[in-house]
Amino acid sequence: MLQRNTRNQEKKLLTLLHGGTVAAIIREGLIYKDISQNKDGLYTLLLMTGYLTAVKNTPAPNGRLCQLMIPNAELTHVFQSEILNRFCADSGDVSDL
């Protein structure tokens, strides 16, 4: 999923890394084989695995509209070293980190 690099996704990931929140439609019933087909599938996966926390959510068509953030400093470090480094290595741009 990180290989499908878009500028918008890069901005969202950097916002999370810098302590901000991002909005995404979370579909709890999304199955793994369909995650890569969903534009917010990455955020659904990160929320369900505990890398992100929903600080606000409201019902939305096809799921919940959530404001997501990285919940603590330890996960910020993991997020940066494991997720963003791979994302940026694929895009060739680590200047914003």
N, C-alpha and C positions, 0 to 999 in steps of 0.2 A: 504493500500500500504506500510505503514511503517513496517508492521509485516513481510513482505518478506525481512528480513534483509540479506543483502549481504555485504561483506567486502568492495567491490567497492562502493556501495551506501553509506556506512558509511563514507568512505574517502571523497566522494564528498560532503556530508552534512557538514562534519567538515571543508573542504576547504572553503565552503561558509561562515560558521560561523566565520572563521578567516580572512574574507575579500577577499578571492580569487575568482576566476571564475571557472566555470565548463562548459564543452561542452555537449550539448544534442540536439537531433533531436526533434524539436517542430512541432507538427502537429495541426494546428489551427482547423481543422475539426474533431478532435478526440472527440468522444462522451463519456459521462461519463461512460456508461456501459463498454466501451472498454479501459478505462484509465489503469486499473489494468493489462491488458494484454500486454501493451506497455512498453518496458523497460525504456523509457524516459517519461512515462505518468505522473509520479510524478512532473517532471520539467515542463511539459506542464501545468499541473494544477496550480502549484505555479506561473508560469509566467502569466497565464490568470487571476489569482485572485489578482495579484499585489504584491505578496511576493517576486518575483524576477524580475529583469530587464535584458533585453537583451542588452549587450554593443556592441555586434557585431553579425551580422547574414549574412549567405550566403545561396543561394538556394542549396538544396540537394534533392536527391530522397526521396520521401515520406514526404517532409516538408522543414524546414529550419534548418541548423546547426547553433546553437546560443551559444555564450559565455554568461553565465548567472552569475549574482551576486545579493547579497542582496543590495538594493539601499540606505539604510540609517540606522543610529544607532537605531532608534525606531523599525524598522522591524527586525534588528539583535536581539534585545531583545525578540520580539515576537517569532521570529524563534527559538531562543534557548529555551524559556520557553514552548512554545506550541508544536513545532515539534520535536526538538532534544530530549527533555526530554522524550517524549513518545517513540521515536525510541530507545533511550538508555535503557529505562525501559524494553522494550520488549527484548532487546538483553542482558540485565544484565551488560553492560559495559559502565560506565560513566567516565572512567579514562582519556579519551582524552579531555573531556570538560574542 
